[in-house]
């Protein structure tokens, strides 16, 4: 427990963190990777280069300071980050390293304003915050390794099948090399793949949502090829598309993530996806069909056109069921899309369309896709009066904010 004086000091630094948070976290990563480059084998290099990780950490530090006397208030965020940490292999021994360099960064950025009293308070506060993460992550490690078919760390899987789903998305069917049981997962969860490339000094770890229902003897991920290897987002996806073949071995960690379908509820559910954001939605859709055949589910997918629309046939087959309704949006349909009636609506998923076309009252909404797309969906649902507890979404990468409004021309998929 922290003394009230320490709590008061930490809370007094909240305005400073709001102003200088990203400068502190940017300096933190510079210092830590300079002294411990081996940690680049765990952290996502792309998120570092694009400043996403720095922004996310700044938000987390800010929230921890604001709620230092009631960390339970940010427990959902702690669990979400804890799931990522568990899937990456972050362990208790990493926390003293993080703490040391975070304090150095605070001192470095704030200079004389970081008094001995403030630094002492933050050292004590970090200990409490680190313990909260370590305890949550210990439970997640235990859960992942102790369940039937579970394991700790990274396990070898064979690429049993590799299936091209669209011009940019390919599915990988993964089976355990040891041919033993694999753990189940919750629809919406992801796995982490660790990739070692000859031309890269450090390993790369990426999370990919599981794109099939649980209960199979394989895991399936459906990976979008990003623009190019010159774009840091494309390093791993291009490697998987171009280099990894059927029969090859990949290393993956056990399923993780807290963006999951609540199957204890039987209320109508609407699943909305943009681009490759359909991967966790497909898992949720298939799960509803298999275990909740009486639950009404609406599946809405937005893509640029039919050439980039993956897993269409799977959704079309399920749409024949009485409890399933689906809609396809193309914002740039081809002539072939038009002549073959491959989509329902030309354009974007709008608030007006949602209000007229899907049940809103007492409905649970799950959505995933590019951040601008999700911001627009989130804004629309709030405007329609959907309560906070019925809105669920997943980010690919560090947590961002969906509160900003986005110009319509930026809502691309």
C-alpha angles and dihedrals in degrees: 000000000000122000116248090245090058091047091051092050093050092049090050089061094057094095089049091051090049090056102036103023098112092044088054095048092044090054090044093059092045091054097041097047090043090058098031110030089162088076088070084078087070107032123078107252092200093057088050094051093047093046092238095122093049091052093047093049091048089055091048093050090047091051092047091053093047093050099032090127092049110031089163087077090067096039092115089058091046090052093047092051089041091058090054091047093050092049091050096045100250107167136191091261090065094061098073088053091051092046094050094052095041090057091046090051093050090051092045096050100038096040114182091002088070095079124189088255092055093045092049090051092049092049090055093043093050089055090056093045092048091050090054091054094042092052094048092046092048088059091048093050090049092048093049096048101037102051121092108285092007128138144182124243121352123338129197116252129181121228096238095177137006115199127184107224100177140343090288108021127073127180123222120202108206126198127180114264090220090055090228127134120291125215121256121240141203118259107263097033126123141213128222120232120204113209126193114194125187092226094049123080094208134038119255123221122195133177120227125184117241106249102198135061118273123255099064128119089243141045119233126204124179110209127199116218105233122220101277144321088262086066105073089222088064101055097091100028092052090046091054092046097044108027109028113083136183107284094030122125123241128182117231137173123226118279115282142169141099098229094100138145113259103229092178087076122074097190119122113282129206119200115197124185139174122201114319088355085092092081099086089035091058089053090051093046093051091047093053090050093049103041105018105037092161095053115103111235130182118197117200121182129181124197136156093248145322094283090064097038111107130196092011095144092054092055093043090055092051092046089070089070118098096239096047128084123175137188129190123206122195118183094188107026120184124231087254090055090053097047093047095043093234096159139043103210132026111217134020136330101262135189091244092053093048091050092052100037112037135045109260105174114086090355127136116223125203121181141171136173141095113347096247089051092051093047090056093047091047092050092048094050092049091049089052090055099252108160121242094246091058095053115087128172142167130217122209097224133359118356114273133180124266095191098094119093115239127211110247093239089063095055095099129150 
